[in-house]
Amino acid sequence: MIDPIYAVSLKILADEIRELAVEVLEDQPPQFVLRGVRTMPTPGWKLCVDRVDKDIDASGMRLGAYLTDIPPKGIVPQVLSPTEVRIPLGPLPLGRHLVSIFSRREEEATYRLLHALVVEAERPSAT
């Protein structure tokens, strides 16, 4: 008999955030912003960044970005719509870092893991 708290299958989920890119803000030290697009059920949604937590240890930095999906007000057409998200990562030390993006649909709702990726912070190569 299988314990009811354990899964009996596992599926790989499609990327929730597409067209990921990094913007570099000219500052000292440079600041990084992760930009991407998420498909929402209707036009007019806003993806608000509630906070970005950073935790660093010997294996690198782990960043947790927490978003709240804000629905449009009023009546809107029911058509899938791309919505841009911009997540400020701030300055990052050299090395590889795990970025986990969590999302919720209401301010009182619990965050759930939406997307995860690895980024590498590096110095420009000397030419």
Backbone as CSV, one residue per row, in Angstrom:
resi,resn,N_x,N_y,N_z,CA_x,CA_y,CA_z,C_x,C_y,C_z
1,MET,0.837,-1.185,0.000,0.000,0.000,0.000,0.882,1.249,0.000
2,ILE,0.546,2.221,-0.870,1.321,3.451,-0.996,0.826,4.471,0.025
3,ASP,1.778,5.092,0.707,1.447,6.144,1.676,0.762,7.289,0.927
4,PRO,-0.393,7.772,1.380,-1.158,8.790,0.646,-0.471,10.152,0.529
5,ILE,0.588,10.401,1.308,1.247,11.705,1.173,2.318,11.712,0.076
6,TYR,2.628,10.536,-0.493,3.642,10.454,-1.539,3.006,10.327,-2.916
7,ALA,3.622,10.962,-3.891,3.123,10.919,-5.267,3.411,9.560,-5.895
8,VAL,2.601,9.201,-6.875,2.829,7.969,-7.621,3.252,8.266,-9.060
9,SER,3.236,9.566,-9.429,3.726,9.958,-10.749,4.317,11.360,-10.654
10,LEU,5.030,11.738,-11.687,5.705,13.034,-11.730,5.626,13.563,-13.143
11,LYS,5.266,14.836,-13.300,5.225,15.415,-14.645,6.100,16.661,-14.689
12,ILE,6.635,16.933,-15.846,7.453,18.123,-16.058,6.538,19.217,-16.585
13,LEU,6.546,20.348,-15.907,5.671,21.457,-16.281,6.320,22.343,-17.331
14,ALA,5.499,22.913,-18.177,5.982,23.863,-19.179,6.405,25.157,-18.474
15,ASP,7.309,25.889,-19.097,7.749,27.161,-18.535,6.575,28.124,-18.442
16,GLU,6.356,28.695,-17.274,5.281,29.673,-17.075,5.711,31.061,-17.551
17,ILE,7.019,31.323,-17.482,7.538,32.621,-17.913,8.462,32.372,-19.096
18,ARG,8.187,33.071,-20.211,8.949,32.895,-21.452,9.740,34.167,-21.761
19,GLU,10.538,34.061,-22.795,11.295,35.210,-23.306,12.108,35.880,-22.208
20,LEU,12.744,35.065,-21.376,13.524,35.616,-20.273,14.764,36.336,-20.785
21,ALA,15.034,37.475,-20.187,16.211,38.268,-20.533,16.646,39.021,-19.285
22,VAL,17.896,39.439,-19.282,18.434,40.204,-18.156,18.761,41.603,-18.628
23,GLU,18.317,42.588,-17.877,18.694,43.982,-18.108,19.737,44.355,-17.068
24,VAL,20.715,45.139,-17.487,21.734,45.638,-16.568,21.516,47.132,-16.410
25,LEU,21.301,47.552,-15.162,21.133,48.977,-14.884,22.493,49.547,-14.517
26,GLU,22.863,50.645,-15.168,24.160,51.270,-14.910,24.147,51.892,-13.527
27,ASP,24.845,51.259,-12.637,24.945,51.702,-11.259,26.247,51.144,-10.738
28,GLN,26.614,51.451,-9.531,27.831,50.916,-8.937,27.505,50.301,-7.606
29,PRO,27.483,48.995,-7.412,27.712,47.980,-8.452,26.502,47.876,-9.384
30,PRO,26.697,47.256,-10.555,25.574,47.111,-11.493,24.392,46.388,-10.848
31,GLN,23.187,46.794,-11.220,21.947,46.188,-10.738,21.353,45.370,-11.894
32,PHE,20.764,44.234,-11.576,20.198,43.363,-12.593,18.684,43.271,-12.437
33,VAL,18.000,43.200,-13.580,16.546,43.040,-13.617,16.254,41.863,-14.537
34,LEU,15.475,40.908,-14.050,15.051,39.763,-14.855,13.707,40.124,-15.485
35,ARG,13.652,40.039,-16.808,12.440,40.412,-17.541,11.925,39.204,-18.294
36,GLY,10.592,39.050,-18.332,9.998,37.942,-19.065,8.534,38.204,-19.362
37,VAL,7.903,37.227,-20.004,6.501,37.348,-20.402,5.748,36.126,-19.881
38,ARG,4.579,36.384,-19.314,3.719,35.307,-18.828,2.355,35.445,-19.494
39,THR,1.793,34.334,-19.964,0.472,34.359,-20.583,-0.592,34.340,-19.497
40,MET,-1.491,35.329,-19.555,-2.566,35.444,-18.577,-3.900,35.199,-19.287
41,PRO,-4.974,34.904,-18.523,-6.246,34.514,-19.134,-6.968,35.626,-19.899
42,THR,-6.680,36.877,-19.579,-7.308,38.014,-20.270,-6.311,39.161,-20.328
43,PRO,-6.550,40.171,-21.179,-5.694,41.355,-21.164,-5.886,42.145,-19.869
44,GLY,-4.907,42.957,-19.517,-5.047,43.868,-18.393,-4.512,43.378,-17.065
45,TRP,-3.997,42.159,-16.998,-3.421,41.671,-15.748,-2.128,42.427,-15.457
46,LYS,-1.812,42.586,-14.174,-0.532,43.151,-13.745,0.146,42.119,-12.862
47,LEU,1.448,41.977,-13.034,2.235,41.066,-12.210,3.098,41.931,-11.298
48,CYS,2.690,42.054,-10.047,3.371,42.928,-9.090,4.381,42.130,-8.278
49,VAL,5.592,42.659,-8.188,6.629,42.029,-7.378,6.432,42.484,-5.935
50,ASP,6.113,41.533,-5.055,5.924,41.845,-3.643,7.262,42.008,-2.925
51,ARG,8.178,41.089,-3.227,9.502,41.171,-2.610,10.454,40.215,-3.324
52,VAL,11.755,40.430,-3.109,12.790,39.507,-3.578,13.683,39.220,-2.376
53,ASP,13.708,37.961,-1.948,14.550,37.543,-0.827,15.848,36.968,-1.368
54,LYS,16.955,37.217,-0.653,18.261,36.676,-1.036,18.838,35.895,0.127
55,ASP,19.405,34.717,-0.193,20.055,33.884,0.803,21.321,33.339,0.159
56,ILE,22.470,33.551,0.791,23.730,33.093,0.198,24.418,32.118,1.143
57,ASP,25.025,31.082,0.547,25.823,30.136,1.320,26.971,29.669,0.426
58,ALA,27.667,28.639,0.828,28.842,28.173,0.085,28.503,27.711,-1.330
59,SER,27.257,27.302,-1.567,26.892,26.809,-2.898,26.391,27.924,-3.813
60,GLY,26.323,29.146,-3.341,25.868,30.260,-4.172,24.689,30.967,-3.536
61,MET,24.072,31.807,-4.309,22.950,32.581,-3.802,21.648,31.991,-4.303
62,ARG,20.664,32.008,-3.435,19.305,31.631,-3.813,18.445,32.883,-3.687
63,LEU,17.746,33.217,-4.766,16.863,34.363,-4.757,15.433,33.876,-4.891
64,GLY,14.555,34.408,-4.086,13.137,34.073,-4.159,12.359,35.324,-4.505
65,ALA,11.735,35.337,-5.675,10.915,36.475,-6.107,9.454,36.107,-5.892
66,TYR,8.717,36.976,-5.236,7.324,36.706,-4.874,6.416,37.701,-5.598
67,LEU,5.504,37.172,-6.430,4.621,37.988,-7.262,3.172,37.812,-6.838
68,THR,2.390,38.872,-7.043,0.941,38.769,-6.928,0.351,39.134,-8.283
69,ASP,-0.525,38.261,-8.807,-1.203,38.498,-10.078,-2.448,39.346,-9.785
70,ILE,-2.508,40.535,-10.374,-3.633,41.440,-10.142,-4.528,41.415,-11.386
71,PRO,-5.802,40.976,-11.241,-6.688,40.905,-12.408,-7.139,42.291,-12.857
72,PRO,-7.567,42.402,-14.106,-8.077,43.688,-14.597,-9.411,44.024,-13.938
73,LYS,-9.724,45.289,-13.912,-11.017,45.728,-13.372,-12.016,45.823,-14.527
74,GLY,-13.251,45.472,-14.273,-14.284,45.578,-15.297,-14.324,44.368,-16.210
75,ILE,-15.076,44.522,-17.286,-15.270,43.446,-18.260,-14.172,43.515,-19.308
76,VAL,-13.536,42.378,-19.555,-12.486,42.292,-20.577,-12.732,41.043,-21.419
77,PRO,-12.247,41.030,-22.667,-12.444,39.848,-23.507,-11.682,38.646,-22.950
78,GLN,-12.259,37.468,-23.088,-11.621,36.230,-22.633,-10.684,35.726,-23.724
79,VAL,-9.490,36.277,-23.743,-8.490,35.879,-24.730,-7.128,35.872,-24.037
80,LEU,-6.343,34.838,-24.280,-5.025,34.746,-23.668,-4.196,35.963,-24.059
81,SER,-3.488,36.518,-23.096,-2.780,37.764,-23.320,-1.395,37.732,-22.674
82,PRO,-0.341,38.114,-23.417,0.993,38.163,-22.814,1.097,39.361,-21.866
83,THR,1.709,39.124,-20.709,1.898,40.168,-19.713,3.363,40.173,-19.301
84,GLU,3.977,41.353,-19.325,5.395,41.463,-18.979,5.574,41.481,-17.469
85,VAL,6.650,40.860,-17.022,7.042,40.914,-15.614,8.500,41.363,-15.557
86,ARG,8.801,42.242,-14.604,10.166,42.740,-14.388,10.496,42.519,-12.917
87,ILE,11.523,41.708,-12.665,11.906,41.345,-11.301,13.276,41.932,-10.997
88,PRO,13.344,42.896,-10.072,14.647,43.476,-9.718,15.456,42.500,-8.865
89,LEU,16.626,42.108,-9.355,17.485,41.188,-8.611,18.536,41.939,-7.800
90,GLY,18.783,43.204,-8.157,19.798,43.981,-7.458,21.191,43.562,-7.879
91,PRO,22.206,43.917,-7.086,23.578,43.496,-7.401,23.766,42.032,-7.024
92,LEU,24.596,41.320,-7.789,24.841,39.902,-7.525,26.342,39.636,-7.493
93,PRO,26.816,38.807,-6.549,28.227,38.423,-6.553,28.503,37.465,-7.716
94,LEU,29.769,37.336,-8.065,30.153,36.420,-9.135,29.714,35.005,-8.793
95,GLY,29.315,34.254,-9.812,28.956,32.852,-9.620,27.565,32.543,-10.128
96,ARG,27.160,31.297,-9.916,25.834,30.836,-10.335,24.849,30.966,-9.179
97,HIS,23.633,31.366,-9.527,22.612,31.611,-8.523,21.279,31.024,-8.986
98,LEU,20.519,30.488,-8.037,19.206,29.934,-8.319,18.152,31.007,-8.068
99,VAL,17.308,31.240,-9.071,16.202,32.190,-8.936,14.902,31.386,-8.961
100,SER,14.154,31.444,-7.864,12.850,30.790,-7.777,11.787,31.876,-7.777
101,ILE,10.798,31.733,-8.650,9.735,32.724,-8.763,8.439,32.094,-8.252
102,PHE,7.838,32.742,-7.284,6.595,32.277,-6.669,5.476,33.240,-7.035
103,SER,4.263,32.734,-7.122,3.136,33.564,-7.535,1.897,33.220,-6.726
104,ARG,1.004,34.201,-6.624,-0.309,33.991,-6.012,-1.313,34.854,-6.761
105,ARG,-2.588,34.458,-6.749,-3.629,35.177,-7.485,-4.347,36.216,-6.639
106,GLU,-4.241,36.148,-5.337,-4.886,37.109,-4.446,-3.922,37.439,-3.327
107,GLU,-4.079,38.606,-2.728,-3.166,38.998,-1.668,-3.222,38.081,-0.458
108,GLU,-4.343,37.438,-0.205,-4.461,36.535,0.941,-4.060,35.106,0.596
109,ALA,-3.845,34.811,-0.671,-3.549,33.439,-1.106,-2.109,33.053,-0.749
110,THR,-1.860,31.764,-0.769,-0.522,31.231,-0.523,0.274,31.268,-1.820
111,TYR,1.557,31.636,-1.731,2.431,31.605,-2.908,2.670,30.162,-3.323
112,ARG,2.807,29.947,-4.646,3.192,28.630,-5.147,4.333,28.824,-6.133
113,LEU,5.201,27.834,-6.215,6.341,27.920,-7.122,5.831,27.995,-8.553
114,LEU,6.297,28.991,-9.289,5.857,29.212,-10.662,6.950,28.853,-11.659
115,HIS,8.200,29.221,-11.346,9.287,29.065,-12.310,10.608,29.078,-11.542
116,ALA,11.603,28.379,-12.035,12.938,28.414,-11.436,13.977,28.397,-12.549
117,LEU,15.072,29.100,-12.322,16.145,29.125,-13.315,17.464,29.415,-12.633
118,VAL,18.543,29.116,-13.323,19.889,29.394,-12.838,20.467,30.517,-13.684
119,VAL,21.034,31.520,-13.007,21.720,32.619,-13.705,23.174,32.604,-13.294
120,GLU,24.046,33.122,-14.142,25.461,33.202,-13.813,25.924,34.644,-13.897
121,ALA,26.429,35.149,-12.782,26.954,36.518,-12.714,28.440,36.439,-12.998
122,GLU,28.891,37.230,-13.957,30.290,37.157,-14.354,30.831,38.541,-14.688
123,ARG,32.129,38.616,-14.766,32.807,39.850,-15.187,32.947,39.811,-16.700
124,PRO,32.982,40.983,-17.331,33.225,40.957,-18.777,34.644,40.429,-19.055
125,SER,34.786,39.695,-20.154,36.099,39.160,-20.494,37.009,40.291,-20.962
126,ALA,38.267,40.199,-20.601,39.262,41.204,-21.006,39.599,40.999,-22.472
127,THR,39.611,42.078,-23.228,39.952,41.956,-24.662,41.187,42.699,-24.990
